[in-house]
Amino acid sequence: MSTTKSGVAYIALVLLLLLQPFLLRAEDSEYSRDTVIDDAADFFGEGAEGVGEVIEKIFEDLGKPNAVIKGEEASGALGVGARYGNGVLQIYNGAGQRVHWTGPSIGFDAGANVSKVYVLVYNLPNADALFQRFPAVDGSLYIIGGISANYHQSGDIILAPVRLGAGLRSGINVGYMKYTREKTWNPF
């Protein structure tokens, strides 16, 4: 009987050693909270005091992202609106890739704003999976400046854009964000 137990222990040890590189790789495929907070603070620069708190809340809700997008955008609305942005998608331990996004909206929304955007991306299997439409609900109140965050989800992929911007805008709207490889002026 002890021979059987030692044989099972031996097989378990061999399997653990064989699987260890895959297990370590899975742990190393996501950004840590501190890394994201430091990177976002560097990206936003001065005026980013509340960014760390917003990102900590996103980590509480969703955990560690496996990609981020850093960019900028402009948007405006008078009942019907549009948003245009561009940035760089950075998958953890991968090469950066330029991305663009547009999106129409409709709602009780008026004004315009420009923002720096830091998007935490969850469950992105590869860069190609980003290029689709993500439904969006957005509420904004910019009186000179403001910070906001919301969640967009399509299938298992979740985007959490954190926006730090300036403008004069107030309201709530629904729409979608469409991510593309090439810049377009068509918000649809």
Secondary structure, DSSP 8 states (H G I E B T S, - for coil): -HHHHHHHHHHHHHHHHHHHHHHHHHHTTS--HHHHHHHHHHHH-TT-TTHHHHHHHHHHHH---SEEEEEEEEEEEEEEEEEEEEEEEEETTS-EEEEEEEEEEEEEEEEEEEEEEEEEEES--SGGGGSSEEEEEEEEEEEEEEEEE--EEETTEEEEEEEEEEEEEEEEEEEEEEEESS--S---
